[in-house]
Amino acid sequence: MPIILLKTEHLLLRQMALDHIVTIQIPFETEKQASIARNSIAADPVLKKNEISVEFIAEGNVLQCKFAGVSDRVIRVAISNCIDNIKTVIETIEEFDGQKDTLFKKDS
Amino acid sequence: MTTLVPTAIYTSPTEPIEVKLIPGVGPHSTDGKTTQISEIVLKAGGEDRDKPSAAKDTPLGNLRAQLTTLQDKLNEFLTQKMLNKRKLEDDDIERRILDDGVDEDSD
């Protein structure tokens, strides 16, 4: 019985190999912008770590995002969601980077 | 004006040679094909209230538009891979039934 369990476990591990990989390179105008983008999106936790791993690296002015998942379906969902977030970060940087600091007061 | 072009590289057991995806020649827009609300909802008069703002004519604005095109290309590419895999699995079941005369659904 224990041998059968080990074989099943091994089969499951083989099936769960994170061998579907997409690497996205996103160049920014400056190193600072790439770093802001990396720190903003890296804060989101990865929920199913046995199905997908996500890595964000800021190298110079380039943000590199590496997705490794068990299937095309899993990486498709993760990538599309991440790109949506990065687009929001880009729009925010464009609106606020380089602007004078503003203190917003809470309405009473 | 500086052009910032995002790129993507794909590999998998069925695609050992790298597939490179680029936004390509434009026009590019922030209104992606694969990120809109369902066509059925649109036809029924629904409105996309989360529609992204249009890209400004700046390096970051263009990057956001090009990233949307790349997102569309990745979504279409990966969806096609999923459909191909499903077809292969269906074909395999059909072949096994025809070759062996085994009905997979029977007890």
Backbone of each chain as ProteinMPNN parsed JSONL, in Angstrom:
{"seq_chain_A": "MPIILLKTEHLLLRQMALDHIVTIQIPFETEKQASIARNSIAADPVLKKNEISVEFIAEGNVLQCKFAGVSDRVIRVAISNCIDNIKTVIETIEEFDGQKDTLFKKDS", "coords_chain_A": {"N_chain_A": [[0.808, -1.229, 0.0], [1.873, 1.373, 0.908], [3.777, 1.721, -1.129], [2.242, 2.026, -3.427], [1.033, 4.461, -2.854], [3.272, 6.143, -2.91], [3.974, 5.974, -5.591], [1.745, 7.149, -6.778], [1.974, 9.688, -5.733], [4.388, 10.499, -6.882], [3.644, 10.497, -9.558], [1.756, 12.514, -9.523], [3.389, 14.699, -8.868], [4.969, 14.781, -11.152], [3.048, 15.434, -13.005], [2.468, 17.96, -12.14], [4.498, 19.648, -12.931], [6.13, 22.74, -13.368], [6.284, 23.665, -16.191], [5.424, 25.238, -18.283], [6.282, 28.138, -19.627], [6.456, 31.666, -19.571], [8.131, 34.596, -20.352], [8.156, 37.981, -19.801], [9.286, 41.077, -21.004], [9.497, 44.36, -20.018], [10.229, 47.517, -20.952], [11.008, 50.559, -19.282], [11.012, 54.19, -18.919], [12.875, 55.037, -17.086], [15.152, 53.74, -14.547], [14.085, 54.007, -12.039], [11.322, 54.052, -12.45], [10.902, 51.411, -13.355], [11.573, 50.058, -11.051], [9.617, 50.995, -9.265], [7.347, 49.872, -10.458], [7.954, 47.137, -10.222], [8.044, 46.821, -7.395], [5.417, 47.443, -6.782], [3.773, 45.468, -8.04], [4.858, 43.098, -7.127], [3.984, 42.815, -4.604], [1.59, 41.484, -4.497], [0.325, 38.412, -3.374], [1.084, 35.042, -4.494], [-1.39, 32.731, -5.13], [-1.935, 29.864, -5.691], [0.592, 28.102, -5.236], [1.542, 25.635, -5.973], [0.752, 25.376, -8.53], [1.501, 27.574, -10.04], [4.273, 29.78, -10.521], [5.574, 32.99, -9.969], [7.816, 35.5, -10.934], [9.411, 38.566, -10.386], [11.654, 40.855, -11.72], [13.618, 43.744, -11.563], [15.751, 45.127, -13.754], [17.998, 47.461, -14.37], [16.394, 49.707, -16.489], [14.448, 47.945, -17.154], [11.657, 45.864, -16.601], [11.303, 42.579, -15.715], [9.154, 39.867, -16.052], [8.502, 36.679, -14.983], [6.659, 33.835, -15.645], [5.79, 30.664, -14.569], [4.052, 27.796, -15.089], [1.672, 25.042, -14.564], [0.096, 24.567, -16.748], [-1.116, 25.832, -19.959], [-3.477, 27.18, -19.565], [-3.414, 28.0, -16.878], [-1.191, 29.778, -16.818], [-2.088, 31.667, -18.606], [-4.233, 32.979, -17.331], [-2.887, 34.093, -15.11], [-0.989, 35.761, -16.373], [-2.55, 37.604, -17.872], [-3.952, 38.903, -15.855], [-1.82, 40.031, -14.423], [-0.7, 41.749, -16.353], [-2.794, 43.56, -16.627], [-2.628, 44.786, -14.111], [-0.056, 45.926, -14.285], [-0.448, 47.774, -16.307], [-2.102, 49.568, -15.007], [-0.309, 50.501, -13.108], [1.542, 51.766, -14.789], [-0.043, 53.829, -15.847], [-0.555, 55.238, -13.526], [2.025, 56.052, -12.773], [2.567, 57.712, -14.911], [0.725, 59.737, -14.493], [1.426, 60.775, -11.961], [4.235, 60.684, -11.378], [7.06, 62.683, -10.861], [5.542, 64.844, -10.259], [4.737, 67.559, -8.035], [4.811, 66.966, -4.511], [1.731, 66.301, -2.933], [-0.491, 66.98, -0.342], [-3.244, 65.276, 0.566], [-6.297, 66.05, 2.018], [-8.572, 64.555, 4.268], [-12.048, 64.575, 3.764], [-14.187, 66.252, 6.012]], "CA_chain_A": [[0.0, 0.0, 0.0], [2.703, 2.592, 0.892], [4.446, 1.844, -2.436], [1.241, 2.56, -4.356], [0.879, 5.883, -2.534], [4.454, 6.852, -3.396], [3.892, 6.054, -7.052], [0.718, 8.14, -7.094], [2.556, 10.99, -5.399], [5.387, 10.801, -7.897], [2.907, 10.806, -10.784], [1.161, 13.842, -9.335], [4.468, 15.688, -8.947], [5.364, 14.906, -12.56], [1.975, 16.136, -13.705], [2.403, 19.342, -11.687], [5.73, 20.354, -13.277], [5.885, 24.115, -13.844], [7.09, 23.686, -17.415], [4.891, 26.174, -19.285], [6.968, 29.351, -19.164], [6.409, 32.909, -20.357], [8.921, 35.693, -19.776], [7.787, 39.262, -20.423], [10.237, 42.173, -20.737], [8.827, 45.658, -20.194], [11.164, 48.623, -20.715], [10.459, 51.835, -18.81], [11.865, 55.338, -19.262], [13.972, 55.129, -16.113], [15.351, 52.644, -13.599], [13.187, 54.265, -10.906], [9.973, 53.608, -12.848], [10.892, 49.934, -13.375], [11.614, 49.631, -9.662], [8.283, 51.269, -8.69], [6.43, 48.86, -11.014], [8.292, 45.84, -9.623], [7.631, 46.803, -5.991], [3.951, 47.507, -6.699], [3.104, 44.212, -8.404], [5.413, 41.959, -6.379], [3.308, 42.744, -3.3], [0.454, 40.541, -4.588], [0.774, 37.031, -3.128], [0.662, 34.005, -5.451], [-2.291, 31.89, -4.341], [-1.725, 28.417, -5.866], [2.026, 27.982, -5.5], [1.843, 24.335, -6.597], [0.346, 25.449, -9.942], [2.133, 28.694, -10.755], [5.241, 30.611, -9.807], [5.766, 34.268, -10.665], [9.033, 36.169, -10.464], [9.563, 39.91, -10.965], [13.009, 41.387, -11.541], [13.877, 45.032, -12.22], [17.17, 45.218, -14.124], [18.106, 48.747, -15.071], [15.06, 50.28, -16.736], [13.566, 46.877, -17.668], [10.981, 44.974, -15.657], [11.143, 41.236, -16.284], [8.163, 39.06, -15.316], [8.591, 35.286, -15.434], [5.544, 32.998, -15.199], [5.995, 29.243, -14.84], [2.846, 27.146, -14.601], [1.449, 23.638, -14.925], [-0.617, 24.473, -18.033], [-1.318, 27.102, -20.679], [-4.641, 27.84, -18.965], [-2.988, 28.636, -15.622], [-0.329, 30.948, -17.06], [-2.883, 32.676, -19.325], [-4.977, 33.751, -16.323], [-1.927, 34.868, -14.304], [-0.357, 36.8, -17.2], [-3.505, 38.65, -18.222], [-4.216, 39.645, -14.623], [-0.625, 40.804, -14.095], [-0.565, 42.852, -17.325], [-3.797, 44.561, -16.233], [-2.072, 45.54, -12.972], [1.098, 46.723, -14.734], [-0.988, 48.913, -17.073], [-2.572, 50.542, -14.016], [0.899, 51.106, -12.529], [2.101, 52.678, -15.805], [-0.913, 55.0, -15.915], [-0.356, 55.991, -12.275], [3.35, 56.702, -12.866], [2.45, 58.792, -15.899], [-0.055, 60.835, -13.91], [1.947, 61.355, -10.72], [5.697, 60.732, -11.244], [7.626, 63.993, -11.197], [4.653, 65.908, -9.786], [5.032, 68.05, -6.686], [4.078, 66.234, -3.474], [0.478, 66.949, -2.525], [-1.1, 66.369, 0.838], [-4.697, 65.244, 0.411], [-6.968, 66.038, 3.326], [-9.813, 63.795, 4.329], [-13.23, 65.42, 3.962], [-14.768, 66.045, 7.363]], "C_chain_A": [[0.843, 1.282, 0.0], [3.383, 2.818, -0.453], [3.492, 2.467, -3.458], [1.065, 4.063, -4.127], [2.057, 6.693, -3.07], [4.41, 7.026, -4.91], [2.879, 7.11, -7.47], [1.253, 9.542, -6.863], [3.543, 11.425, -6.483], [4.729, 11.223, -9.217], [2.299, 12.201, -10.714], [2.212, 14.928, -9.48], [4.902, 15.904, -10.392], [4.328, 15.7, -13.341], [1.975, 17.623, -13.361], [3.672, 20.13, -12.027], [5.404, 21.736, -13.848], [6.689, 24.341, -15.121], [6.484, 24.494, -18.57], [5.364, 27.567, -18.847], [6.801, 30.525, -20.135], [7.223, 33.961, -19.619], [8.589, 36.968, -20.533], [8.817, 40.322, -20.022], [9.514, 43.488, -21.013], [9.822, 46.783, -19.91], [10.43, 49.887, -20.255], [11.407, 52.968, -19.208], [13.088, 55.401, -18.351], [14.02, 53.882, -15.225], [14.356, 52.769, -12.435], [11.773, 53.769, -11.234], [9.871, 52.084, -12.836], [10.854, 49.387, -11.95], [10.261, 49.857, -8.976], [7.299, 50.192, -9.161], [6.678, 47.499, -10.365], [7.775, 45.756, -8.176], [6.11, 46.823, -5.835], [3.322, 46.147, -6.981], [3.624, 43.012, -7.621], [4.731, 41.796, -5.026], [2.146, 41.755, -3.311], [0.928, 39.112, -4.333], [0.278, 36.08, -4.213], [-0.158, 32.988, -4.662], [-2.006, 30.393, -4.472], [-0.277, 28.146, -6.251], [2.416, 26.639, -6.113], [1.482, 24.335, -8.083], [1.073, 26.527, -10.731], [3.178, 29.38, -9.883], [5.479, 31.863, -10.645], [6.961, 34.978, -10.057], [9.146, 37.526, -11.158], [10.968, 40.419, -10.673], [13.101, 42.729, -12.267], [15.37, 45.115, -12.478], [17.362, 46.466, -14.959], [16.704, 49.309, -15.258], [14.066, 49.225, -17.233], [12.981, 46.049, -16.527], [10.793, 43.634, -16.348], [10.181, 40.437, -15.406], [8.226, 37.64, -15.868], [7.47, 34.468, -14.789], [5.864, 31.553, -15.552], [4.808, 28.494, -14.247], [2.69, 25.723, -15.098], [0.746, 23.494, -16.274], [-0.725, 25.848, -18.679], [-2.455, 27.894, -20.039], [-4.23, 28.627, -17.711], [-2.143, 29.885, -15.89], [-1.105, 32.048, -17.79], [-3.606, 33.587, -18.328], [-4.016, 34.665, -15.547], [-1.342, 36.026, -15.11], [-1.326, 37.946, -17.466], [-3.815, 39.529, -17.012], [-3.037, 40.557, -14.281], [-0.456, 41.985, -15.059], [-1.585, 43.953, -17.016], [-3.251, 45.437, -15.099], [-0.921, 46.441, -13.414], [0.61, 47.949, -15.521], [-1.506, 49.999, -16.115], [-1.38, 51.263, -13.386], [1.487, 52.132, -13.505], [1.278, 53.975, -15.854], [-0.718, 55.891, -14.67], [0.98, 56.735, -12.299], [3.248, 57.91, -13.796], [1.723, 60.006, -15.312], [0.695, 61.546, -12.788], [3.465, 61.472, -10.623], [6.203, 62.109, -11.684], [6.747, 65.149, -10.754], [5.105, 66.343, -8.379], [4.224, 67.256, -5.672], [2.828, 67.015, -3.059], [-0.07, 66.233, -1.301], [-2.617, 66.44, 0.672], [-5.332, 65.17, 1.8], [-8.278, 65.286, 3.228], [-10.974, 64.751, 4.557], [-13.818, 65.163, 5.342], [-16.27, 65.807, 7.256]], "O_chain_A": [[0.586, 2.185, -0.796], [3.552, 3.96, -0.881], [3.885, 3.323, -4.25], [0.962, 4.838, -5.078], [1.877, 7.782, -3.614], [4.76, 8.079, -5.441], [3.12, 7.875, -8.404], [1.032, 10.455, -7.658], [3.529, 12.57, -6.934], [5.173, 12.152, -9.891], [2.315, 12.962, -11.682], [1.978, 15.95, -10.126], [5.169, 17.029, -10.817], [4.656, 16.513, -14.205], [1.548, 18.453, -14.163], [3.893, 21.195, -11.45], [4.523, 21.882, -14.695], [7.652, 25.107, -15.133], [6.976, 24.438, -19.697], [4.908, 28.102, -17.836], [6.981, 30.389, -21.345], [7.034, 34.19, -18.424], [8.723, 37.03, -21.755], [9.172, 40.445, -18.85], [8.986, 43.701, -22.104], [10.218, 46.986, -18.762], [9.37, 50.23, -20.778], [12.476, 52.724, -19.768], [14.183, 55.766, -18.777], [13.076, 53.095, -15.162], [13.857, 51.769, -11.918], [11.115, 53.148, -10.4], [8.879, 51.528, -12.365], [10.192, 48.387, -11.674], [9.808, 49.016, -8.2], [6.517, 49.666, -8.369], [5.736, 46.795, -10.002], [7.157, 44.768, -7.78], [5.577, 46.282, -4.866], [2.435, 45.713, -6.246], [2.914, 42.019, -7.465], [4.879, 40.763, -4.373], [1.757, 41.242, -2.262], [1.844, 38.643, -5.009], [-0.796, 36.274, -4.781], [0.306, 32.449, -3.657], [-1.85, 29.715, -3.457], [0.047, 27.982, -7.427], [3.489, 26.51, -6.703], [1.852, 23.417, -8.815], [1.242, 26.41, -11.944], [2.998, 29.54, -8.676], [5.571, 31.799, -11.871], [7.107, 35.053, -8.837], [8.993, 37.619, -12.376], [11.416, 40.414, -9.527], [12.716, 42.845, -13.431], [16.167, 45.167, -11.541], [16.942, 46.523, -16.115], [15.921, 49.381, -14.31], [12.971, 49.566, -17.68], [13.689, 45.599, -15.625], [10.203, 43.555, -17.425], [10.359, 40.339, -14.192], [8.03, 37.418, -17.063], [7.344, 34.411, -13.566], [6.175, 31.248, -16.704], [4.58, 28.548, -13.038], [3.458, 25.251, -15.936], [0.789, 22.424, -16.882], [-0.467, 26.876, -18.053], [-2.408, 29.123, -19.976], [-4.646, 29.769, -17.517], [-2.352, 30.925, -15.266], [-0.814, 33.231, -17.614], [-3.591, 34.81, -18.467], [-4.29, 35.849, -15.352], [-1.211, 37.138, -14.599], [-0.974, 39.115, -17.307], [-3.925, 40.749, -17.132], [-3.227, 41.711, -13.898], [-0.11, 43.089, -14.638], [-1.276, 45.139, -17.131], [-3.391, 46.66, -15.119], [-0.819, 47.585, -12.972], [1.188, 49.031, -15.412], [-1.364, 51.192, -16.381], [-1.424, 52.472, -13.156], [1.88, 53.227, -13.102], [1.833, 55.073, -15.896], [-0.719, 57.119, -14.758], [1.061, 57.895, -11.898], [3.773, 58.984, -13.505], [2.068, 61.152, -15.601], [0.619, 62.768, -12.665], [3.951, 62.295, -9.847], [5.823, 62.623, -12.735], [7.149, 66.308, -10.855], [5.759, 65.595, -7.652], [3.075, 66.905, -5.937], [2.873, 68.23, -2.862], [-0.1, 65.003, -1.254], [-3.199, 67.524, 0.641], [-4.958, 64.346, 2.635], [-8.995, 65.375, 2.232], [-10.911, 65.626, 5.421], [-13.933, 64.02, 5.784], [-16.938, 65.614, 8.272]]}, "seq_chain_B": "MTTLVPTAIYTSPTEPIEVKLIPGVGPHSTDGKTTQISEIVLKAGGEDRDKPSAAKDTPLGNLRAQLTTLQDKLNEFLTQKMLNKRKLEDDDIERRILDDGVDEDSD", "coords_chain_B": {"N_chain_B": [[10.786, 60.897, -30.021], [11.11, 58.534, -27.395], [10.7, 55.029, -27.95], [9.098, 52.543, -26.25], [9.149, 49.177, -26.17], [7.39, 46.353, -25.304], [8.085, 42.817, -24.833], [7.51, 39.24, -25.263], [8.341, 35.883, -24.33], [7.769, 32.484, -25.021], [7.826, 29.145, -23.81], [7.33, 25.58, -23.726], [6.654, 22.091, -22.9], [5.554, 21.136, -25.292], [6.395, 22.984, -27.03], [9.323, 23.367, -27.486], [11.125, 25.045, -28.751], [11.788, 28.468, -28.503], [9.069, 30.763, -28.585], [8.617, 33.922, -29.803], [6.863, 36.8, -28.928], [5.696, 39.891, -30.088], [4.462, 43.305, -29.971], [4.262, 44.368, -32.522], [3.596, 46.121, -35.695], [1.642, 49.031, -35.349], [-1.798, 50.28, -35.629], [-1.802, 50.837, -32.058], [-3.823, 50.356, -29.16], [-5.417, 51.147, -25.998], [-7.692, 49.835, -25.658], [-8.299, 46.789, -25.456], [-8.79, 43.712, -27.367], [-9.26, 41.276, -26.138], [-9.851, 41.873, -23.574], [-12.168, 43.127, -23.099], [-15.633, 43.55, -21.994], [-18.028, 40.844, -22.116], [-19.212, 39.941, -25.388], [-21.854, 39.312, -25.676], [-23.069, 40.674, -23.589], [-22.505, 43.276, -24.392], [-23.979, 43.393, -26.808], [-26.461, 43.234, -25.784], [-26.857, 45.722, -24.929], [-25.306, 46.473, -22.838], [-22.828, 48.254, -20.836], [-19.365, 48.98, -20.726], [-18.062, 49.783, -17.859], [-15.588, 49.819, -16.761], [-13.827, 50.55, -18.662], [-10.647, 51.188, -20.055], [-8.762, 54.302, -19.872], [-7.93, 56.331, -22.737], [-4.752, 56.077, -24.435], [-2.129, 58.415, -23.856], [-0.176, 60.529, -26.043], [2.59, 59.837, -25.389], [5.779, 58.463, -24.235], [5.187, 56.604, -22.12], [2.438, 56.38, -22.374], [2.227, 55.255, -24.921], [3.54, 52.875, -24.352], [1.696, 51.625, -22.671], [-0.389, 51.19, -24.454], [0.875, 49.498, -26.315], [1.448, 47.37, -24.675], [-1.091, 46.443, -24.201], [-1.749, 45.436, -26.717], [0.162, 43.393, -26.818], [-0.774, 41.844, -24.713], [-3.248, 41.013, -25.773], [-2.26, 39.442, -27.89], [-0.857, 37.446, -26.482], [-2.982, 36.299, -25.007], [-4.602, 35.312, -27.118], [-2.797, 33.538, -28.359], [-2.242, 31.685, -26.252], [-4.811, 30.735, -25.752], [-5.346, 29.435, -28.143], [-3.427, 27.409, -27.984], [-4.494, 25.989, -25.836], [-6.881, 25.08, -26.971], [-5.868, 23.463, -29.015], [-4.64, 21.464, -27.495], [-6.825, 20.321, -26.264], [-8.152, 19.329, -28.485], [-6.341, 17.4, -29.353], [-6.49, 15.625, -27.202], [-9.182, 14.821, -27.411], [-9.12, 13.619, -29.938], [-7.42, 11.528, -29.35], [-8.907, 9.962, -27.581], [-10.973, 9.222, -29.299], [-9.501, 7.764, -31.177], [-8.607, 5.649, -29.583], [-11.006, 4.434, -28.911], [-11.917, 3.62, -31.432], [-9.771, 1.977, -32.283], [-9.492, 0.044, -30.238], [-12.016, -0.638, -29.609], [-13.098, 0.138, -27.268], [-15.344, 1.51, -25.074], [-15.101, 4.45, -23.464], [-16.855, 5.548, -21.673], [-18.357, 3.5, -20.715], [-19.05, 1.195, -18.019]], "CA_chain_B": [[10.233, 60.337, -28.781], [11.561, 57.164, -27.107], [9.681, 53.995, -28.075], [9.294, 51.455, -25.292], [8.44, 48.033, -26.753], [7.425, 45.139, -24.469], [8.156, 41.56, -25.592], [7.253, 38.041, -24.445], [8.907, 34.633, -24.867], [7.027, 31.324, -24.505], [8.316, 27.778, -24.04], [6.602, 24.534, -22.997], [7.083, 20.779, -23.414], [5.122, 20.953, -26.689], [6.98, 24.075, -27.829], [10.654, 23.533, -26.902], [11.818, 26.196, -29.347], [11.156, 29.694, -28.0], [8.175, 31.544, -29.443], [8.713, 35.314, -29.357], [5.697, 37.609, -29.27], [5.933, 41.338, -30.002], [3.229, 44.008, -30.351], [4.249, 44.552, -33.977], [3.259, 47.455, -36.212], [0.348, 49.456, -34.808], [-1.964, 51.128, -34.448], [-2.053, 50.188, -30.769], [-4.781, 51.088, -28.328], [-5.6, 50.572, -24.658], [-8.965, 49.109, -25.701], [-7.912, 45.461, -25.943], [-9.837, 42.827, -27.915], [-9.529, 40.134, -25.247], [-10.056, 42.319, -22.19], [-13.445, 43.841, -23.001], [-16.701, 42.733, -21.411], [-18.57, 39.861, -23.051], [-19.924, 40.452, -26.567], [-23.295, 39.104, -25.42], [-23.504, 41.786, -22.728], [-22.451, 44.489, -25.218], [-25.097, 43.35, -27.75], [-27.7, 43.43, -25.022], [-26.904, 47.13, -24.533], [-24.48, 46.684, -21.641], [-21.776, 49.254, -20.985], [-18.149, 48.644, -19.996], [-17.768, 50.92, -16.97], [-14.168, 49.769, -16.399], [-13.059, 50.755, -19.896], [-9.458, 51.987, -19.732], [-8.647, 55.611, -20.54], [-7.114, 56.274, -23.959], [-3.32, 56.343, -24.193], [-1.611, 59.729, -24.271], [0.922, 60.407, -27.011], [3.84, 59.952, -24.616], [6.408, 57.129, -24.198], [4.456, 55.69, -21.22], [1.109, 56.155, -22.977], [2.421, 54.273, -26.002], [3.894, 51.58, -23.732], [0.448, 51.041, -22.165], [-1.136, 50.701, -25.628], [1.607, 48.341, -26.879], [1.294, 46.277, -23.706], [-2.451, 45.912, -24.43], [-1.649, 44.601, -27.925], [0.906, 42.18, -26.44], [-1.7, 41.068, -23.871], [-4.175, 40.371, -26.722], [-1.535, 38.391, -28.627], [-0.592, 36.342, -25.542], [-4.259, 35.642, -24.719], [-5.019, 34.549, -28.304], [-1.829, 32.456, -28.538], [-2.428, 30.655, -25.218], [-6.141, 30.132, -25.954], [-5.197, 28.493, -29.268], [-2.689, 26.245, -27.463], [-5.445, 25.229, -25.004], [-7.817, 24.407, -27.892], [-5.11, 22.394, -29.691], [-4.43, 20.383, -26.525], [-8.128, 19.675, -26.072], [-8.457, 18.567, -29.713], [-5.471, 16.222, -29.327], [-7.045, 14.697, -26.212], [-10.428, 14.273, -27.982], [-8.718, 12.722, -31.023], [-6.811, 10.338, -28.751], [-10.011, 9.141, -27.047], [-11.667, 8.68, -30.474], [-8.64, 6.734, -31.769], [-8.59, 4.475, -28.7], [-12.307, 3.763, -29.017], [-11.984, 2.969, -32.743], [-8.761, 0.917, -32.365], [-9.666, -1.03, -29.252], [-13.429, -0.926, -29.424], [-13.409, 0.365, -25.856], [-16.152, 2.691, -24.807], [-14.561, 5.03, -22.227], [-17.927, 5.908, -20.734], [-19.02, 2.318, -20.158], [-18.499, 0.742, -16.735]], "C_chain_B": [[10.698, 58.879, -28.615], [10.412, 56.176, -27.297], [10.029, 52.848, -27.142], [8.467, 50.266, -25.773], [8.531, 46.807, -25.836], [7.466, 43.888, -25.349], [7.86, 40.384, -24.657], [7.851, 36.823, -25.141], [8.208, 33.457, -24.201], [7.777, 30.029, -24.796], [7.448, 26.803, -23.226], [7.069, 23.191, -23.538], [6.678, 20.555, -24.87], [5.733, 22.001, -27.617], [8.388, 24.341, -27.308], [11.457, 24.694, -27.504], [11.044, 27.458, -28.954], [10.252, 30.349, -29.033], [8.219, 32.97, -28.923], [7.488, 36.093, -29.832], [6.038, 39.088, -29.083], [4.644, 42.073, -30.412], [3.122, 44.224, -31.869], [3.867, 45.972, -34.372], [1.834, 47.793, -35.754], [-0.75, 49.546, -35.855], [-2.268, 50.328, -33.177], [-3.027, 51.049, -29.946], [-4.918, 50.412, -26.969], [-6.891, 49.76, -24.583], [-8.727, 47.713, -26.301], [-9.092, 44.623, -26.426], [-10.247, 41.77, -26.897], [-9.812, 40.553, -23.805], [-11.35, 43.121, -22.028], [-14.474, 42.958, -22.289], [-17.297, 41.851, -22.501], [-19.368, 40.516, -24.185], [-21.444, 40.357, -26.366], [-23.849, 40.266, -24.595], [-23.54, 43.085, -23.534], [-23.652, 44.561, -26.166], [-26.427, 43.601, -27.048], [-27.801, 44.866, -24.481], [-26.101, 47.441, -23.281], [-23.348, 47.664, -21.909], [-20.567, 48.835, -20.141], [-17.74, 49.837, -19.133], [-16.304, 50.942, -16.533], [-13.264, 49.988, -17.613], [-11.831, 51.623, -19.59], [-9.441, 53.323, -20.475], [-7.726, 55.474, -21.748], [-5.663, 56.625, -23.635], [-2.947, 57.741, -24.661], [-0.485, 59.501, -25.278], [2.249, 60.708, -26.311], [4.493, 58.569, -24.601], [5.649, 56.149, -23.31], [3.052, 55.388, -21.743], [1.198, 55.111, -24.077], [2.776, 52.894, -25.45], [2.621, 50.878, -23.266], [-0.382, 50.465, -23.339], [-0.458, 49.456, -26.222], [1.485, 47.118, -25.968], [-0.097, 45.641, -23.859], [-2.45, 45.008, -25.668], [-0.929, 43.289, -27.603], [0.026, 41.26, -25.589], [-2.711, 40.327, -24.757], [-3.502, 39.205, -27.435], [-1.258, 37.188, -27.738], [-1.879, 35.572, -25.248], [-4.708, 34.771, -25.896], [-4.112, 33.335, -28.519], [-2.083, 31.321, -27.535], [-3.796, 29.98, -25.334], [-6.069, 29.098, -27.074], [-4.461, 27.229, -28.813], [-3.614, 25.356, -26.633], [-6.411, 24.447, -25.889], [-7.131, 23.244, -28.609], [-4.939, 21.187, -28.766], [-5.727, 19.594, -26.352], [-8.472, 18.802, -27.287], [-7.629, 17.274, -29.753], [-6.015, 15.164, -28.363], [-8.313, 14.031, -26.742], [-10.112, 13.257, -29.077], [-8.171, 11.412, -30.469], [-7.898, 9.399, -28.21], [-10.727, 8.45, -28.22], [-10.854, 7.54, -31.086], [-8.662, 5.462, -30.927], [-9.902, 3.699, -28.79], [-12.38, 2.978, -30.338], [-11.015, 1.793, -32.834], [-9.076, -0.269, -31.466], [-11.117, -1.439, -29.068], [-13.851, -0.738, -27.987], [-14.238, 1.637, -25.728], [-15.735, 3.253, -23.453], [-15.645, 5.307, -21.189], [-18.572, 4.689, -20.084], [-18.329, 1.868, -18.877], [-17.613, -0.491, -16.911]], "O_chain_B": [[10.682, 58.099, -29.567], [9.288, 56.436, -26.867], [11.107, 52.26, -27.229], [7.238, 50.326, -25.788], [9.621, 46.28, -25.615], [6.951, 43.89, -26.467], [7.945, 40.506, -23.435], [7.869, 36.735, -26.369], [8.065, 33.42, -22.979], [8.3, 29.838, -25.894], [6.908, 27.159, -22.178], [7.802, 23.145, -24.526], [7.379, 19.86, -25.606], [5.603, 21.914, -28.838], [8.646, 25.407, -26.749], [12.345, 25.252, -26.859], [9.819, 27.511, -29.058], [10.614, 30.477, -30.203], [7.904, 33.223, -27.76], [7.129, 36.041, -31.009], [6.593, 39.485, -28.058], [3.821, 41.507, -31.131], [2.023, 44.256, -32.423], [3.815, 46.886, -33.548], [0.944, 46.943, -35.772], [-0.623, 48.916, -36.906], [-2.909, 49.278, -33.226], [-3.041, 52.276, -30.033], [-4.574, 49.241, -26.813], [-7.158, 49.086, -23.588], [-8.93, 47.495, -27.495], [-10.225, 44.788, -25.973], [-11.42, 41.408, -26.798], [-9.989, 39.71, -22.926], [-11.605, 43.713, -20.978], [-14.225, 41.783, -22.018], [-17.082, 42.101, -23.687], [-20.09, 41.492, -23.982], [-22.204, 41.209, -26.828], [-24.939, 40.774, -24.858], [-24.46, 43.891, -23.396], [-24.268, 45.615, -26.326], [-27.381, 44.108, -27.639], [-28.691, 45.189, -23.694], [-26.199, 48.535, -22.727], [-22.955, 47.88, -23.056], [-20.714, 48.395, -19.001], [-17.139, 50.79, -19.63], [-15.825, 51.944, -16.001], [-12.081, 49.65, -17.585], [-11.95, 52.665, -18.946], [-10.02, 53.462, -21.552], [-6.852, 54.608, -21.779], [-5.381, 57.367, -22.694], [-3.385, 58.196, -25.718], [0.084, 58.413, -25.351], [2.925, 61.694, -26.605], [3.828, 57.585, -24.925], [5.475, 54.989, -23.684], [2.543, 54.28, -21.575], [0.37, 54.205, -24.164], [2.37, 51.871, -26.003], [2.481, 49.668, -23.445], [-0.99, 49.4, -23.222], [-1.127, 48.488, -26.584], [1.426, 45.981, -26.437], [-0.252, 44.435, -23.667], [-3.072, 43.946, -25.669], [-1.34, 42.217, -28.047], [0.079, 40.039, -25.733], [-2.998, 39.154, -24.523], [-4.079, 38.126, -27.572], [-1.4, 36.045, -28.172], [-1.879, 34.341, -25.239], [-5.14, 33.635, -25.704], [-4.589, 32.241, -28.822], [-2.133, 30.149, -27.91], [-3.927, 28.79, -25.048], [-6.654, 28.02, -26.972], [-4.821, 26.118, -29.203], [-3.537, 24.13, -26.706], [-6.728, 23.293, -25.601], [-7.722, 22.18, -28.792], [-5.075, 20.04, -29.192], [-5.721, 18.364, -26.299], [-9.003, 17.7, -27.15], [-8.125, 16.21, -30.127], [-6.004, 13.97, -28.661], [-8.512, 12.83, -26.555], [-10.725, 12.193, -29.156], [-8.41, 10.337, -31.02], [-7.807, 8.182, -28.37], [-11.046, 7.263, -28.153], [-11.397, 6.503, -31.466], [-8.725, 4.352, -31.454], [-9.912, 2.469, -28.751], [-12.836, 1.835, -30.37], [-11.355, 0.743, -33.38], [-8.949, -1.426, -31.867], [-11.412, -2.461, -28.447], [-14.815, -1.347, -27.522], [-13.858, 2.698, -26.223], [-15.975, 2.632, -22.417], [-15.388, 5.3, -19.985], [-19.24, 4.798, -19.056], [-17.144, 2.137, -18.683], [-17.068, -1.005, -15.934]]}, "name": "protein", "num_of_chains": 2, "seq": "MPIILLKTEHLLLRQMALDHIVTIQIPFETEKQASIARNSIAADPVLKKNEISVEFIAEGNVLQCKFAGVSDRVIRVAISNCIDNIKTVIETIEEFDGQKDTLFKKDSMTTLVPTAIYTSPTEPIEVKLIPGVGPHSTDGKTTQISEIVLKAGGEDRDKPSAAKDTPLGNLRAQLTTLQDKLNEFLTQKMLNKRKLEDDDIERRILDDGVDEDSD"}
